Amino acid sequence: MSIFIRSFSFVLCFLLLSHFVDAQAPGYKGKKVILSANSNISYDPFFGRYKNGFFFKFGVQSEFVLAKNFSLGLSYIQYSTKFPDYIDNYYSSSMFPGLNTKTLTSYSYNLDIYQYTKGSTAPLGTFIRYQVFYMTSVSEDFYEDMGPEYSFSPIDFSNAGVSITVGRKRIFADIISLSYGLKFGYTFLGMPFMDDVLDESPLQGYGRSNNFLSMMIGLDVSVGIVL
Amino acid sequence: MMLKNNFIFLLTILLSMSLMAQKDYIPVQCEGEIPSDFILRTQYKIELANQNSTAYKSSKLSKTANEEFNNTTNFYIDYLLKSGKIIFGTPMNDYLNQVGALVLEQFPEIKNEIRFYILKSPEVNASTTNQGIIFINLGLLAQLENEAQLAFIIAHELIHYKYHHVYEAYSEEYQAKYNMGKYQAKNYENKFSDLMQYSHKHEFMADSLGFLEAYSKLGYNFDEAMSVFDVLLYSNLPFDEIEFDTAYFDDENFKLNSKAVLKTPELISNPEDYKDNESTHPNIKKRRSAIIQLVTDHENVNKEVYVVSRRDFMESRKTARFEMSNLYLSYLQYGKAFYNSYLLLHTYPESQFLYKTMAFALYGISAHQNHGEIAAVLQSYKKMQGKSQRVFYSFRKMDKKTLNALAVKALWKYNLKFPEDQFMKQILEKSTYDLVSKYGLKYENIAKPILISANTENADSLLAIELNENGFRLLSEEEYNKLSKYDKIRYDKKYLEVFGDKSAPVEVISDKKNYLKVLASVRNDKAFKQFFNGIESEVKRDEQKTERDKVYVTKEQVTHFILVNPQYYKVENDQIIVSGSEEKEAYIVKDLKSSARQLGINMELIDILQIKSDEVDRFNDLAFFNSWVSEYYSLTDNDLHYQIPWQNAYMDAIKEKYDVNHIATMGIAVVSMDASIGKKFFAVLGGVIIPPLLPLAIVHAVNKKHRVLYYFSMVDIETNQILISSEDNLQGNLREDVISSLNYNALYQLKMKNKKR
């Protein structure tokens, strides 16, 4: 929860700062800020059995219009995935999904650059969002037989990455914004090599693979308010 | 005949006097109650037409095709009616209605369905719509010789209506387009040829039945049914053939360089039997031949040329001819405007309007020539024949400096004669500014005047009355000028046959600094010196300004503007969609008004959808604004936005009435197309390959592809500068949020400009 509050405060500070910029941009009828709740659904072709084939993510995002076709934003998104409590043989454990599973949660902090297409005017219309993100992943305590000691302990690691979203934004009743698009991403240090999974650090490899796959291609939907 | 000529002469003098008694000619405006044709919604008209399409029951076309016809024709006719280019309620209309009513007595079955209007177009033409509207162009009225010819043309048009020629032509085109009936397995050329033949059949029918069913029973002279073809044959020429004397430009100090003087204009040689296989109308020879038999087969009992009123005909034609100068200037056809006014000046030598239009035309030609754009306002003299060719030749061959100096001289003289005309004073300043700034002309460089004794040789004595050995009687200039345009053409041909080209040798003048002499005759005028020096100082001041100083910023904060005739069009698969468009337009305008209010700007709307039947003044304002906007943007298209539009001459009254300095126009078009089969296939294929995208892929394949084209433009009419020009071209449908965004963005530019001040 503290991470969520930290990131949200960061977003608010950014917005406040941006507000003092005398942007030569009309925005949407003079409104230049959008705060929204964001969700993302992506497909997992490899480890789908654990999560019915899909990754579900949710978060918050902000966007501030700086020019007619350009805006900047900060966003935060998180998702969780399950893994078996006891892993010594990943494949045998995965035969029993849902049995003694633990949660691995990833938190992503994103800087968003929105480029709206020629005919559109930010924050309305078709856009391409370039995103740079930093992800940290933390697991629940679990029993890892490959560790130095046989003990219950959490694992945490981080990833960085980039993504591009091609989407469209609509505004209803001059206040509600709806954004939808396709997101394509790439996470560094997170290639889904099966060797990683079979190696001695199965959970870390599994987590990174999950991050990579979850970012690879997904449907992005946001609902927010225009201020 | 002699008596008739004398009578015409007297009448001309009387008309001329009555014109002089008026303050001056004012461009024609509609009067009285606005007819329902202009007020009713297009959608309503289409629905009515769809319900009442009993006339097409025997048609080969489907119900959808008939509805498409009603949709398209009503849309385009309403576009014309609501543009302000149609005149109603004027004395000209009253006269047209009277002649129309006379002809309609022969058509009792359609009598109550017909309306006559005048179309502000210089083209010599008349047209009929399937809705019962007959348009008579001003260009035609200006060229007709008498009422009988007008009656014949009306009879011709009424036959088109009575026998549903418009619908039948559409039906034929439809069948050709979709390879139906006899058009199956025909190539494009054959289809086109068949359609033209079909159209020729209608024209022959309208000529002959118009004569038989109506004209022959009205008491008019049958010869006029034949002579109307002369009007059509020579419709490319001005309404009269009067020699243009280039001495118009000359005075005791200046003569045009010889290279700018055409020795002999090309003889008019319009052949009657021109190729007509690509024309909707058969050639004149065929039409004349088709009707000549009918004329000779019928006894011409009454040989009247006027049944309703000769006086009203003359008055209407005079108005039409004056209006032509106004129209030509509005359409940037300055050469034609100049010669049209020149022709009228022979009959109305005291008309301020004619001097004004000629001086303005000179300014317009000079301004365009200064920027290398003369072709946009002056037809090539090589494509012309007859006496007007000399005008176009001189303007083309004159050097830029001379042309500019001549414009200044004409404007100076006009201002001396009519000093109260502030608009023309502004034009004089502009033209002189160009002369000084572009060509560096200084007052001290203007040639000093030389005084020579006035040559009082009477021009009327140039052509003596004599009979040569071939029996050809030479006419005096006065006699010649009294001939009709068509008799002049015949006389000129005969003259050339008998005497050959015996034009007087032209004195050869070739002086590269000739332009310095143009203003010599006004040089010693103290007021001119003062004026010219004032302009020189202004040019110097402006030259010292930096580029930054010259950047245009509106003089005052924009708090109020007029939005003129907003447009909204929806096109689906190349078919215009009227249904719901008027409501959408109303919504767009309402939203724009709301955005304006949000930005602290007051918007006033002048739109046909808001005008009531008793608001003819507002309708005239709309017509004026539309015409002004059209002229203004024609100028800006040629990158001549610094040239003052002609119709600014009438802007002051409007500015005062609405207390406004800014005029805006806007338009939105939504173009929708079905996705092609290939695109649909690849969309679905993509969805199959990446399952999560399948719903999107299906939506993509099924939905139409939309494109929204938007423009908004605002002009500062005080400075003639474009204040806002916003154009957007975006994919997607025109939803409410998109409308709001586009409207707000357009006006936001204004806020930024206000801020910069």
Contacts between the chains, C-beta under 8 A, distances in Angstrom:
chain1	res1	chain2	res2	distance
A	24	B	752	6.5
A	26	B	741	7.8
A	26	B	744	5.8
A	26	B	745	4.6
A	26	B	748	3.8
A	28	B	737	7.4
A	28	B	740	7.4
A	28	B	741	5.7
A	28	B	744	7.5
A	29	B	595	6.7
A	29	B	598	6.7
A	29	B	740	5.7
A	29	B	741	7.1
A	29	B	744	4.6
A	30	B	598	6.8
A	30	B	744	7.0
A	30	B	748	7.8
A	41	B	692	7.3
A	42	B	692	7.6
A	43	B	690	7.8
A	43	B	691	7.1
A	43	B	692	4.9
A	68	B	745	7.3
A	117	B	730	7.3
A	117	B	731	7.6
A	118	B	729	7.5
A	118	B	730	7.6
A	119	B	708	7.4
A	119	B	728	5.0
A	119	B	729	5.2
A	119	B	730	2.6
A	119	B	731	6.7
A	120	B	730	5.9
A	121	B	728	7.9
A	121	B	741	5.2
A	121	B	742	7.6
A	121	B	745	5.2
A	124	B	737	5.9
A	124	B	738	6.9
A	124	B	741	4.9
A	125	B	730	6.4
A	125	B	732	7.0
A	125	B	738	7.4
A	125	B	741	7.7
A	126	B	730	7.8
A	126	B	731	6.7
A	126	B	732	7.1
A	168	B	732	7.3
A	170	B	735	6.8
A	170	B	737	5.8
A	171	B	737	4.1
A	171	B	740	7.9
A	171	B	741	7.8
A	172	B	737	6.9
A	174	B	737	7.7
A	174	B	740	6.9
A	182	B	693	7.4
A	182	B	696	7.7
A	217	B	690	7.1
A	217	B	692	7.6
A	218	B	692	7.9
A	219	B	692	6.2
A	219	B	696	7.9
